[in-house]
Amino acid sequence: MRSVPVPIGASTVIIATIVSILWGGNVVSIRAGVDSVPPLWSAFWRMLTGVLVVAAWARWRGVRMTPTREELLPLLTLGGLFTVQIALLNSATAMTSPAYGVVILNSYPIFANLAGHFGRGFAVHEERITGIRALGLALALGGVAVLALGRPDAGLAPQPLLGNLLMVISSFLLGVRQVYTRWLVQRVDPARSIVWQMLLSVPLFLAVAIVSEPMLLKPLSTEAVCAILYQGVIVAGICFIVWAELLKKHAAGTLTMFSFIVPICGIALSSLMFNEALAPGLFTGTALVLAGVFVVMRMGQSA
């Protein structure tokens, strides 16, 4: 049985903050790597690396990796949803700036709430959107619209409108995936579900990358290798493991509050690494998204 959540202490605050900062660097690292490694090839190497780390952790925990016949179709669905979402994320990151991308991507709680409201057949203990929560969602969606129509630094965003649109769709799918995963883990061990969603994505990314992004064999830059290792080992591997361990001891709602660190750190890292010029519209859209998400999350916890 899952243990009763314990109060959050100083060590947990430090660990959760570090994990959130590392997550904030995910979109930035993707952008650093896609100039050398095309988006879908980057996703393939990231997932291949990440699944090895997570599978080793699951094996250490003694989790059975072979799915039952009843689990197979739900896991295939999760793997397909995961693959499309990550493919859109990587493709969008090559088109728009990391600062805009990280905020749009991390607006996914908006879409998770909408998916939970309208897809109640797959939603576990999801509340209906009423009153102040609807106002919070409207505020956050307004922020997403400001960001999607924004004009990022031209040097980092060769196709900003298309890139922002693809990032919105990726964020939407991430929100849907969160709701679907909450439903799935009532039936499948969480470690097995995450291993299989990554494992199923590896051959899909490889097949699509071979067809759509033919690559000549050439030396990889150190920057690209470091970016892929960061995404695979740190983000898809260690960050997931640490967060899963934190969720064993602390309430999900409490830990979710650390998600506000992610877009702020992403903006700061993008400005630092790429010397990105940060437009006023970026701050306006970010403020609206964070304010709206905060209202929705607070009302969800108090309901």
C-alpha positions in Angstrom: 0.0 0.0 0.0 1.1 3.6 -0.6 2.2 5.3 2.5 0.5 8.4 3.9 2.0 11.6 2.6 4.5 13.2 5.0 5.2 16.9 5.5 7.6 18.4 3.0 11.0 19.1 4.6 14.1 21.2 3.6 15.8 18.3 1.9 12.8 17.6 -0.3 12.5 21.3 -1.2 16.1 21.3 -2.3 15.8 18.1 -4.3 12.4 19.1 -5.9 13.9 22.5 -6.8 17.0 20.9 -8.5 14.8 18.5 -10.5 12.6 21.4 -11.6 15.6 23.4 -12.7 16.9 20.4 -14.7 13.5 20.0 -16.3 13.7 23.7 -17.2 16.8 23.0 -19.2 15.1 20.2 -21.3 13.8 22.4 -24.1 17.0 24.4 -24.1 19.1 21.3 -24.5 16.9 20.1 -27.4 17.4 23.4 -29.1 21.2 23.1 -28.6 21.2 19.7 -30.2 18.9 19.9 -33.1 21.2 22.2 -35.1 23.5 19.2 -35.4 21.1 16.2 -34.9 17.7 16.5 -36.6 14.7 16.5 -34.3 13.4 12.9 -34.7 16.9 11.5 -34.6 17.5 13.5 -31.4 14.3 12.0 -29.9 15.4 8.5 -30.9 18.8 8.8 -29.1 17.2 10.5 -26.1 14.6 7.7 -25.6 17.1 4.9 -26.3 19.3 6.4 -23.6 16.5 7.2 -21.2 14.8 3.8 -21.4 18.1 2.0 -20.4 18.3 4.1 -17.3 14.7 3.8 -16.3 14.6 0.0 -17.1 17.6 -0.5 -14.9 15.9 1.3 -12.1 12.6 -0.7 -12.6 14.6 -3.9 -12.6 16.4 -2.9 -9.4 13.0 -2.3 -7.8 11.9 -5.8 -8.9 9.1 -4.6 -11.1 7.9 -7.2 -13.7 8.4 -5.7 -17.1 6.3 -8.2 -19.2 2.8 -6.8 -19.7 -0.3 -8.9 -19.4 -2.6 -9.4 -22.3 -5.0 -6.9 -20.8 -2.3 -4.3 -20.4 -0.9 -4.5 -23.9 -3.5 -2.3 -25.8 -3.5 0.5 -23.1 0.4 0.5 -23.1 0.4 0.6 -27.0 -2.0 3.6 -26.8 0.2 5.3 -24.3 3.3 4.6 -26.3 1.7 6.1 -29.5 0.5 9.2 -27.6 3.9 9.7 -26.0 5.8 9.3 -29.4 3.6 11.9 -31.2 3.9 14.3 -28.3 7.7 14.1 -28.1 8.0 14.2 -31.9 6.0 17.5 -32.0 8.1 18.8 -29.1 11.4 18.3 -30.8 10.2 19.5 -34.2 8.7 22.7 -32.6 11.9 23.4 -30.7 13.8 23.5 -34.0 11.4 26.2 -35.3 10.9 28.5 -32.3 12.9 29.9 -29.4 13.5 27.8 -26.2 12.1 30.6 -24.0 8.8 30.6 -25.7 8.8 26.8 -26.1 9.4 26.0 -22.5 6.5 28.2 -21.3 4.1 26.9 -23.9 5.0 23.3 -23.2 4.6 23.8 -19.4 1.1 25.1 -19.9 0.0 21.5 -20.1 -1.9 21.6 -16.8 -4.5 23.7 -18.6 -5.1 20.9 -21.1 -4.9 18.2 -18.4 -7.8 20.0 -16.7 -9.8 20.3 -19.9 -9.1 16.6 -20.8 -10.2 15.6 -17.3 -13.4 17.6 -17.6 -14.4 16.4 -21.1 -12.9 12.9 -21.0 -14.3 11.7 -17.7 -14.4 8.1 -18.8 -10.6 8.0 -18.6 -10.3 10.6 -15.8 -9.7 9.4 -12.3 -11.1 11.7 -9.6 -11.1 14.7 -11.9 -13.3 17.6 -11.0 -15.6 19.5 -13.3 -14.5 23.0 -14.4 -16.7 25.5 -12.6 -16.5 29.0 -11.2 -13.0 30.3 -10.4 -11.3 27.3 -12.0 -12.9 28.3 -15.4 -11.6 31.8 -14.9 -8.1 30.5 -14.2 -8.2 28.4 -17.3 -9.4 31.3 -19.4 -6.5 33.4 -18.0 -3.9 30.8 -18.8 -5.3 30.1 -22.3 -5.1 33.8 -23.0 -1.4 33.6 -22.0 -0.9 30.7 -24.4 -2.5 32.7 -27.2 -0.2 35.7 -26.5 2.9 33.3 -26.6 1.7 31.4 -29.7 1.3 34.7 -31.7 4.5 36.2 -30.3 7.6 37.0 -32.2 10.6 35.4 -30.6 14.3 36.2 -31.3 14.6 35.7 -35.1 18.0 34.1 -34.7 16.6 31.3 -32.7 13.1 31.0 -34.3 13.3 30.5 -38.1 9.5 29.5 -38.2 8.0 31.0 -35.0 4.3 30.8 -35.7 4.5 27.2 -36.9 6.8 26.2 -34.1 4.6 27.8 -31.5 1.6 26.1 -32.9 3.3 22.7 -32.9 4.4 23.4 -29.3 0.8 24.1 -28.3 -0.3 20.8 -29.8 2.5 19.0 -27.9 1.4 20.7 -24.7 -2.2 19.6 -25.3 -1.1 16.0 -25.9 1.1 16.1 -22.8 -2.0 17.2 -20.8 -4.0 14.4 -22.3 -1.2 12.0 -21.6 -1.2 13.0 -17.9 -4.9 12.2 -17.5 -4.6 9.0 -19.5 -1.6 7.9 -17.4 -3.4 8.6 -14.1 -6.1 6.3 -15.4 -3.6 3.7 -16.6 -1.5 3.4 -13.4 -4.6 2.3 -11.5 -4.2 -0.9 -13.6 -0.5 -1.0 -14.5 2.5 -0.5 -12.3 3.8 3.1 -12.9 7.3 1.9 -13.5 6.2 -0.6 -16.1 4.0 2.1 -17.9 6.9 4.6 -18.2 9.4 1.9 -19.4 7.0 0.7 -22.0 5.9 4.1 -23.3 9.6 4.9 -23.9 10.5 1.5 -25.2 7.7 1.5 -27.8 8.7 5.0 -28.9 12.3 3.9 -29.8 11.5 1.8 -33.0 8.9 4.4 -34.0 11.3 7.3 -33.8 13.9 5.2 -35.6 11.6 4.3 -38.5 10.2 7.8 -39.0 13.7 9.4 -38.7 15.2 7.1 -41.3 12.4 8.0 -43.8 12.0 11.7 -43.1 15.4 12.8 -41.8 18.1 11.0 -43.8 21.5 11.7 -42.2 24.9 11.2 -43.6 27.4 9.7 -41.2 29.4 12.6 -39.8 31.2 13.4 -36.6 28.8 14.7 -33.9 29.6 17.9 -32.1 30.4 17.7 -28.4 27.4 20.0 -27.8 25.0 17.6 -29.5 26.3 14.6 -27.6 26.0 16.4 -24.3 22.5 17.6 -25.2 21.3 14.1 -26.0 22.9 12.7 -22.8 21.3 15.4 -20.8 17.9 14.7 -22.2 18.2 10.9 -21.9 20.2 10.3 -18.8 19.3 13.4 -16.7 15.8 14.4 -17.8 14.2 11.1 -19.1 16.1 9.0 -16.6 17.3 10.4 -13.3 14.7 13.2 -13.0 11.8 10.7 -13.5 13.3 8.3 -10.9 13.8 11.0 -8.3 10.4 12.5 -8.8 8.8 9.0 -8.6 10.6 8.4 -5.3 9.4 11.8 -4.0 5.8 11.0 -4.9 6.0 7.9 -2.7 6.3 10.2 0.4 4.7 13.5 -0.5 1.3 14.6 -1.9 1.3 15.2 -5.7 -0.4 18.5 -5.3 2.4 19.8 -3.0 5.1 18.7 -5.4 3.3 20.1 -8.4 3.8 23.6 -7.0 7.5 23.2 -8.0 6.5 23.1 -11.6 6.3 26.9 -11.6 10.1 26.9 -11.4 10.4 25.0 -14.8 9.4 27.8 -17.3 11.2 30.5 -15.3 14.4 28.5 -15.3 13.9 27.7 -19.0 13.7 31.4 -19.9 16.7 32.2 -17.8 18.8 29.4 -19.3 17.8 30.3 -22.9 18.8 33.9 -22.3 22.1 32.8 -20.7 23.1 30.1 -23.3 21.8 31.7 -26.5 21.9 35.3 -25.5 18.2 35.4 -26.5 16.5 38.8 -26.5 13.4 38.5 -24.3 10.5 40.4 -25.7 7.8 42.0 -23.4 5.2 39.7 -24.9 7.1 36.7 -23.5 6.8 38.1 -20.0 3.1 39.0 -20.4 2.2 35.6 -21.8 4.3 33.8 -19.1 2.6 35.8 -16.3 -0.9 35.0 -17.6 -0.1 31.3 -17.9 1.5 31.0 -14.5 -1.3 33.0 -12.8 -4.0 30.9 -14.5 -2.4 27.6 -13.7 -1.8 28.7 -10.1 -5.5 29.5 -9.7 -6.6 26.2 -11.2 -4.2 24.2 -9.1 -5.1 26.0 -5.8 -8.8 25.5 -6.5 -8.2 21.8 -7.3 -6.4 21.3 -4.0 -9.1 23.1 -2.0 -12.0 21.3 -3.7 
